[in-house]
Amino acid sequence: MVAHQFVIAAIALGAAFCYAASNVIEQRKASTAPPETSLRIALLWYLARQPIWWLGIGVDLGGFGLQVLALGLGTLVFVQPLLVTSLLFSLLLGAAARTLRLSWSDLGWALVFMASLSVFLVEAAPSGGVDQRDLRAWALPMAIVAGLVLICIALSRRVPGGYRAAALAAGAGMTFGVSSTLMKSFAHELGADGMTGMLGHWEPYALGLIIAIGFLVLQSAFQAGDLRGALPFLEVSEPVVASVLGLTLMHERLHAIDGAAKAVVAASAVLMVLSAGVLARSTAQAREPVGTPPEPPARPDRAPTRAPAPSDRPRPVPPDQRPSWTRGRTAT
């Protein structure tokens, strides 16, 4: 049994590493996109013409396959906290690729974030509930999440790069939280009706649209700042929205039932937001890209030189205006 858990853990960590590698590759290419393409289809068109970006997409799909395999062999409560290590892998790979400056403080807060998120996933993981709700039941939750995503997008236009990346990543995470909840209905319909019967339901089309929107917002977050600002808020908003929707819409039950467990969930949520905010602030304070040499300081003791203007040059004095003791002398 222990050996079986080690295998599941290794597969989950492999998925986390693949997600981290794809994050670094995608962020590196998205950061080179023209700023005016943010939140536009033109951004995806620009990225689609970068061959290395497709490598990131392929690695991302590999991570998804490993995640599905790990979830098929193990439980959600065991696998999901291990996937949180993708944040640490992303920061380390980003530092190795020289796409960001990473300090010991950043690493410390990243560890705090991963620990608090793991505790949240273990203690607050909802279970039970129903597999499917009709479109009318989904209307209000989707409208609320859409409003929150629009607020994040509007906020991103008023803040600098690091906070802009955090705001956009939070919006992307919210959309992925909705898509994660919809996947439960998608999997139920696929098992009950098969691929052909599933096409008669609205969930597959909504799922595809929501994932596409979230993907565009996430690439815009990668374009706006480095991984320290984007990934923590992405990792926070997705499970929080999915948990809230599971409790309120799908009638799931919270794993934490007593007061102590609920206090642990609340404390972990506070630590998640705090550490994510510190990492986003660290991104905002990184003013210069890695590898950019600093400009030489100006020397105030030396004034800039310039060629003398014609008006500054001495003019010859006419003979009749010279002093009397110099008249009659000729220039040699």
Backbone torsions as a table, in degrees:
resi	resn	phi	psi	omega
1	MET	NA	-41.0	179.2
2	VAL	-65.8	-42.7	177.6
3	ALA	-60.9	-38.6	178.0
4	HIS	-62.6	-40.3	178.9
5	GLN	-67.9	-35.4	176.5
6	PHE	-63.2	-38.8	177.7
7	VAL	-63.8	-45.4	179.0
8	ILE	-62.0	-42.6	179.8
9	ALA	-63.3	-40.4	179.4
10	ALA	-64.4	-40.3	178.6
11	ILE	-65.7	-43.2	179.9
12	ALA	-64.2	-41.8	177.7
13	LEU	-66.5	-34.6	174.1
14	GLY	-62.5	-40.7	176.4
15	ALA	-63.5	-41.7	178.8
16	ALA	-62.2	-40.7	179.0
17	PHE	-66.0	-40.1	177.3
18	CYS	-62.6	-44.1	177.4
19	TYR	-60.3	-40.6	-180.0
20	ALA	-64.6	-45.4	179.7
21	ALA	-61.8	-41.6	178.8
22	SER	-66.0	-37.0	177.6
23	ASN	-60.7	-45.0	-178.8
24	VAL	-64.9	-44.8	-178.9
25	ILE	-64.5	-47.6	-177.6
26	GLU	-66.1	-40.9	-179.6
27	GLN	-66.1	-38.3	-179.1
28	ARG	-62.7	-40.0	179.5
29	LYS	-79.4	-37.3	-179.7
30	ALA	-65.1	-31.2	-179.1
31	SER	-68.2	-16.4	178.7
32	THR	-91.5	-4.8	-178.3
33	ALA	-71.9	148.8	177.6
34	PRO	-58.9	138.7	-176.8
35	PRO	-58.2	-31.5	-176.8
36	GLU	-70.9	-9.3	178.9
37	THR	-87.5	-1.9	-177.9
38	SER	-58.3	133.6	178.4
39	LEU	62.2	23.4	177.9
40	ARG	-123.6	156.2	177.0
41	ILE	-60.9	-25.9	179.0
42	ALA	-60.0	-28.6	177.3
43	LEU	-64.9	-46.1	178.2
44	LEU	-65.9	-34.8	177.7
45	TRP	-66.2	-39.2	176.6
46	TYR	-64.0	-45.6	-178.1
47	LEU	-67.8	-34.2	-178.8
48	ALA	-64.2	-20.1	179.2
49	ARG	-91.7	5.1	177.8
50	GLN	-104.1	109.5	-176.1
51	PRO	-58.4	-36.8	-177.3
52	ILE	-66.6	-27.9	178.2
53	TRP	-65.7	-36.6	176.9
54	TRP	-66.4	-30.0	172.9
55	LEU	-61.9	-41.4	176.4
56	GLY	-61.6	-40.1	178.2
57	ILE	-64.6	-40.9	178.5
58	GLY	-64.0	-41.5	177.2
59	VAL	-65.1	-37.1	177.9
60	ASP	-61.8	-43.3	178.0
61	LEU	-65.8	-34.7	175.0
62	GLY	-63.1	-40.6	175.9
63	GLY	-63.3	-38.6	178.1
64	PHE	-63.3	-42.3	178.3
65	GLY	-62.4	-41.2	177.8
66	LEU	-66.4	-36.3	178.2
67	GLN	-64.4	-44.0	178.3
68	VAL	-61.9	-40.2	179.1
69	LEU	-64.7	-43.0	179.5
70	ALA	-65.0	-40.2	178.9
71	LEU	-69.3	-28.9	176.5
72	GLY	-70.8	-27.9	-179.6
73	LEU	-94.9	-27.6	-176.0
74	GLY	-127.9	-175.6	-177.5
75	THR	-90.3	159.5	178.8
76	LEU	-63.1	-40.0	-177.5
77	VAL	-65.5	-29.9	-179.7
78	PHE	-83.0	-37.9	-172.8
79	VAL	-82.1	-44.9	-172.2
80	GLN	-59.3	-44.7	178.0
81	PRO	-60.7	-31.5	178.1
82	LEU	-68.7	-30.6	178.7
83	LEU	-68.1	-19.3	179.1
84	VAL	-63.3	-24.0	179.8
85	THR	-63.3	-9.6	176.9
86	SER	-61.1	-28.3	177.2
87	LEU	-63.6	-48.7	180.0
88	LEU	-64.6	-43.1	176.8
89	PHE	-58.9	-40.6	-179.3
90	SER	-63.1	-44.9	-179.0
91	LEU	-64.9	-43.5	-179.6
92	LEU	-66.2	-42.5	178.0
93	LEU	-67.1	-38.0	177.2
94	GLY	-63.3	-39.4	177.0
95	ALA	-67.6	-39.5	178.8
96	ALA	-65.4	-35.5	178.8
97	ALA	-84.3	1.2	178.9
98	ARG	59.1	36.4	173.3
99	THR	-95.5	-8.3	175.9
100	LEU	-156.4	155.0	172.4
101	ARG	-89.5	129.7	-176.0
102	LEU	-122.3	122.5	179.5
103	SER	-102.5	168.4	176.1
104	TRP	-63.7	-32.4	176.9
105	SER	-64.0	-41.5	177.4
106	ASP	-60.6	-43.3	179.4
107	LEU	-63.5	-40.5	179.5
108	GLY	-62.7	-46.3	179.4
109	TRP	-68.8	-31.1	175.4
110	ALA	-64.1	-39.3	177.6
111	LEU	-67.0	-40.0	176.2
112	VAL	-61.1	-42.8	179.8
113	PHE	-62.6	-46.7	-178.3
114	MET	-64.1	-40.3	179.5
115	ALA	-64.6	-44.9	-178.3
116	SER	-67.7	-38.5	178.0
117	LEU	-67.4	-38.2	178.4
118	SER	-63.6	-43.1	177.7
119	VAL	-62.5	-41.6	179.4
120	PHE	-61.3	-44.5	-178.6
121	LEU	-65.9	-35.5	-178.9
122	VAL	-74.7	-45.7	-173.2
123	GLU	-81.8	-31.7	-173.9
124	ALA	-104.1	5.6	-176.4
125	ALA	-60.7	112.1	177.8
126	PRO	-69.9	155.7	179.0
127	SER	-145.1	166.7	-179.9
128	GLY	77.6	-149.6	177.6
129	GLY	83.8	-170.8	-178.2
130	VAL	-101.8	163.2	-178.0
131	ASP	-96.3	-15.6	-171.8
132	GLN	-151.7	140.6	172.2
133	ARG	-131.8	153.8	-178.3
134	ASP	-77.7	171.8	-174.1
135	LEU	-64.1	-33.9	-179.7
136	ARG	-64.2	-36.7	177.7
137	ALA	-69.2	-28.7	-179.7
138	TRP	-80.9	-18.2	-170.5
139	ALA	-59.0	-51.0	-177.3
140	LEU	-67.1	-47.9	177.3
141	PRO	-58.3	-41.3	179.3
142	MET	-65.3	-37.8	178.8
143	ALA	-65.0	-40.3	179.5
144	ILE	-65.4	-47.2	-179.9
145	VAL	-64.6	-39.8	177.9
146	ALA	-60.9	-40.5	177.0
147	GLY	-63.2	-41.1	178.4
148	LEU	-66.0	-38.9	177.8
149	VAL	-64.3	-41.8	177.9
150	LEU	-64.4	-35.6	176.4
151	ILE	-64.1	-42.3	177.8
152	CYS	-61.6	-41.5	-179.7
153	ILE	-66.7	-43.2	178.2
154	ALA	-63.5	-40.3	178.2
155	LEU	-64.5	-35.6	-178.1
156	SER	-63.7	-22.2	-179.4
157	ARG	-83.0	-5.7	-176.1
158	ARG	-115.6	1.4	-175.8
159	VAL	-125.5	159.1	-179.7
160	PRO	-72.3	179.2	-168.6
161	GLY	-49.7	-52.9	-176.8
162	GLY	-62.6	-45.2	178.5
163	TYR	-71.9	-30.4	176.3
164	ARG	-63.7	-43.8	177.3
165	ALA	-61.7	-40.1	179.4
166	ALA	-64.5	-43.8	-178.8
167	ALA	-64.3	-44.1	-179.8
168	LEU	-68.0	-38.4	178.6
169	ALA	-65.8	-36.8	176.1
170	ALA	-62.7	-41.2	176.7
171	GLY	-64.5	-40.8	177.3
172	ALA	-63.7	-42.3	179.2
173	GLY	-61.9	-36.7	177.6
174	MET	-63.4	-42.3	178.6
175	THR	-65.6	-38.0	178.1
176	PHE	-70.1	-28.4	174.0
177	GLY	-64.2	-39.0	175.6
178	VAL	-66.4	-43.4	-178.7
179	SER	-65.7	-34.0	177.4
180	SER	-63.2	-39.0	178.2
181	THR	-69.8	-39.1	178.0
182	LEU	-65.8	-28.7	179.8
183	MET	-62.2	-28.6	177.3
184	LYS	-63.6	-45.2	176.6
185	SER	-67.1	-38.2	179.6
186	PHE	-61.1	-45.9	-179.6
187	ALA	-65.2	-37.4	179.1
188	HIS	-65.2	-44.4	-178.8
189	GLU	-68.2	-36.8	179.9
190	LEU	-65.3	-38.3	178.6
191	GLY	-74.1	-31.6	-176.3
192	ALA	-84.8	-41.6	-172.0
193	ASP	-112.2	-10.0	-177.6
194	GLY	78.8	177.6	-176.3
195	MET	-63.8	-40.7	-178.4
196	THR	-70.2	-46.6	-179.7
197	GLY	-66.9	-28.4	-179.2
198	MET	-65.1	-29.7	-178.0
199	LEU	-66.6	-14.7	177.7
200	GLY	-83.4	-3.8	178.2
201	HIS	-99.6	160.5	-177.7
202	TRP	-83.8	-22.1	-173.2
203	GLU	-60.0	-42.9	-179.2
204	PRO	-59.9	-39.2	-179.1
205	TYR	-70.4	-42.3	176.6
206	ALA	-63.6	-38.9	-180.0
207	LEU	-62.8	-45.8	179.0
208	GLY	-62.4	-41.7	-179.8
209	LEU	-65.7	-44.1	-177.7
210	ILE	-66.6	-41.1	178.0
211	ILE	-63.6	-39.4	179.2
212	ALA	-64.2	-42.2	178.5
213	ILE	-64.2	-46.3	179.1
214	GLY	-61.4	-37.5	179.7
215	PHE	-65.4	-41.9	178.7
216	LEU	-64.4	-43.5	-180.0
217	VAL	-65.7	-38.1	-180.0
218	LEU	-66.6	-42.9	177.6
219	GLN	-63.4	-33.7	175.6
220	SER	-67.8	-34.4	175.2
221	ALA	-65.4	-42.0	176.5
222	PHE	-63.4	-32.7	178.8
223	GLN	-70.1	-32.6	-172.3
224	ALA	-80.9	-30.1	-175.7
225	GLY	-160.5	-179.2	-177.7
226	ASP	-85.9	-175.2	-170.5
227	LEU	-69.1	-25.5	179.7
228	ARG	-62.3	-36.3	-178.4
229	GLY	-81.9	-33.3	-172.3
230	ALA	-86.1	-52.1	-167.9
231	LEU	-64.0	-42.7	-179.9
232	PRO	-57.7	-43.8	-178.9
233	PHE	-71.9	-29.7	172.8
234	LEU	-64.8	-45.3	-178.0
235	GLU	-68.5	-29.7	-179.9
236	VAL	-76.8	-51.4	-170.1
237	SER	-68.5	-33.4	-177.4
238	GLU	-64.8	-53.7	-179.6
239	PRO	-69.0	-30.7	179.4
240	VAL	-65.5	-48.1	179.1
241	VAL	-64.5	-41.9	179.5
242	ALA	-63.1	-39.1	179.5
243	SER	-67.6	-43.1	179.7
244	VAL	-63.3	-43.6	178.2
245	LEU	-65.5	-36.7	177.9
246	GLY	-63.5	-39.1	-178.5
247	LEU	-75.1	-43.5	-172.6
248	THR	-88.5	-32.9	-174.2
249	LEU	-101.8	-43.5	-175.5
250	MET	-95.7	4.2	175.5
251	HIS	58.3	37.5	175.8
252	GLU	-80.3	166.1	-179.0
253	ARG	-111.6	138.7	-179.6
254	LEU	-72.6	136.3	-179.1
255	HIS	-66.6	-36.6	179.1
256	ALA	-80.6	113.5	-174.8
257	ILE	-111.0	-29.5	-178.3
258	ASP	-95.8	172.0	-175.7
259	GLY	-64.2	-38.9	-179.6
260	ALA	-64.3	-43.4	179.9
261	ALA	-65.0	-39.2	178.5
262	LYS	-66.4	-36.2	176.6
263	ALA	-64.4	-38.7	177.3
264	VAL	-63.9	-41.6	178.4
265	VAL	-62.3	-44.2	-179.9
266	ALA	-64.5	-42.5	179.6
267	ALA	-65.1	-40.2	178.8
268	SER	-65.6	-36.8	178.2
269	ALA	-64.7	-41.6	178.2
270	VAL	-63.1	-43.9	179.2
271	LEU	-64.7	-35.7	177.7
272	MET	-60.7	-50.2	-177.5
273	VAL	-65.5	-41.7	-179.4
274	LEU	-62.8	-50.3	-178.5
275	SER	-66.6	-36.4	176.9
276	ALA	-64.5	-39.8	177.8
277	GLY	-64.9	-39.3	178.5
278	VAL	-64.1	-42.5	179.3
279	LEU	-65.9	-37.7	176.8
280	ALA	-66.0	-38.6	177.6
281	ARG	-65.5	-37.2	176.9
282	SER	-62.3	-37.7	177.0
283	THR	-65.9	-42.5	-177.9
284	ALA	-65.3	-28.4	-179.2
285	GLN	-84.1	-11.1	177.5
286	ALA	-79.7	97.1	-170.8
287	ARG	-84.0	-33.3	-175.2
288	GLU	-111.0	139.6	175.4
289	PRO	-66.8	155.8	-179.9
290	VAL	-64.8	138.5	177.6
291	GLY	89.6	-2.7	178.6
292	THR	-87.1	116.3	-178.3
293	PRO	-68.6	143.0	179.6
294	PRO	-70.0	149.8	178.8
295	GLU	-71.9	140.7	179.6
296	PRO	-65.2	139.4	-178.4
297	PRO	-69.3	146.9	178.5
298	ALA	-72.1	145.5	179.7
299	ARG	-99.4	107.0	-176.2
300	PRO	-70.5	-17.5	-176.1
301	ASP	-80.8	-6.9	179.7
302	ARG	-121.6	116.8	179.6
303	ALA	-79.4	147.3	178.6
304	PRO	-63.5	141.3	179.9
305	THR	-93.8	151.9	177.2
306	ARG	-146.2	157.8	177.9
307	ALA	-70.8	139.1	-179.6
308	PRO	-65.0	138.3	177.3
309	ALA	-72.6	156.2	178.4
310	PRO	-55.2	-34.3	-178.5
311	SER	-70.8	-17.9	-178.6
312	ASP	-86.5	-15.4	-176.2
313	ARG	-76.2	143.3	179.8
314	PRO	-68.0	140.9	179.1
315	ARG	-103.4	144.0	177.8
316	PRO	-65.6	142.4	179.9
317	VAL	-90.9	129.3	178.2
318	PRO	-57.5	150.1	-178.0
319	PRO	-58.9	-37.5	-177.3
320	ASP	-72.4	-10.4	-179.8
321	GLN	-106.1	1.8	179.6
322	ARG	-78.5	159.1	174.2
323	PRO	-61.5	154.3	-174.0
324	SER	-61.9	-31.3	-176.7
325	TRP	-78.6	-8.1	177.6
326	THR	-106.0	-7.7	-179.5
327	ARG	-68.7	143.8	179.6
328	GLY	92.6	-12.7	176.9
329	ARG	-84.8	147.4	177.8
330	THR	-110.6	147.9	179.1
331	ALA	-73.5	136.9	177.6
332	THR	-97.8	NA	NA
